Amino acid sequence: MTSTPRRDVLRAGAGLVAGGGLAAGCGTGRAAPPPAPDSPSASASPSASRAGSRSVAPAPRAYPGQPAQIAHGPRTRPRVALTFHGQGDPALARTLLATAERYGARLTVLAVGTWLDEHPGLARRILDGGHDLGNHTQRHIGVNTLPEPDARREITDCAERLERLTGSIGTWFRPSRAPAASPLVTRLAHAAGYPHVLSYDVDSLDYTGPGAAAVTRKILAEVRNGSVVSLHFGHPDTVAALPDVLTELGRRGLRAVTTTELLS
């Protein structure tokens, strides 16, 4: 495994830890203090600015033969999807996006609506980097436990923000605070325009703060052809682990692609 990129990322992550900004994972009740709002121009990368991409973002699509709730892609192709719960310190998010792009990887980001409210420019930054962008509910609360009207609002409020920022409700929906959607939430997501709910078959457990080495070991012990890996923005362990994860995936001949590409 390479060491230089990892040292650089560890250094960046350490500085961000000192400044705070850890995001809650889907398995915890902790919430991060809200960082300063982000303007679209401030959050766009130089490459995104040069691209000048302002076209409408991709919309959800149905995948014939796939279940209503997708946990992994085809096991016959050497591709995996690294999916990120979009919340937390925007500086960590930008570092993760830039690291992935440096390794030729593309991610899937399921964004929380309140996070998009605070940092609207990150929606376009994600898309301009060639990544998937989807819906992870408006407030990142236990959507499966809510009454039907409240659960519907959690899905549609985030969808409306995505559409306002990008012209699309996003390519995917993932429930918050749960690895899979209840039948009710699955039905509500479908009614909101998402033919499938995106689950996962590999949980990195990065939100528990186990250390970068543990995050790396957990992913690499379980990942295989077609895997969908659950990770989070807002955690320095994830930032530090990503270079080694991507290096080893490459050594195994596994390409990190968007979920859309994984299933296409």
Buried (B, 14 or more C-beta within 10 A) or exposed (E): EEEEBBEBBBEBBEEBBEEEBBBBBBBEEEEBEEBEEBEBEEBBBEEBEEBEBEEEBBBBEEBEEEEBBBBBBEEEEEBBBBBBBBBBBBBBBBBBBBBBBBBEBBBBBBBBBBBBBBBBBBBBBBBBBBBBBBBBBBBBBBBBEBEEEEBBBBBBBBBBBBBEBBBBBBBBBBBBBBBBBBEBBBBBBBEBBBBBBBBBBBBBBBBBBBBBEBBBBBBBEEBEBBBBBBBBBBBBBBBBBBBBBBBBBBEEEBBBBBBBBBBE
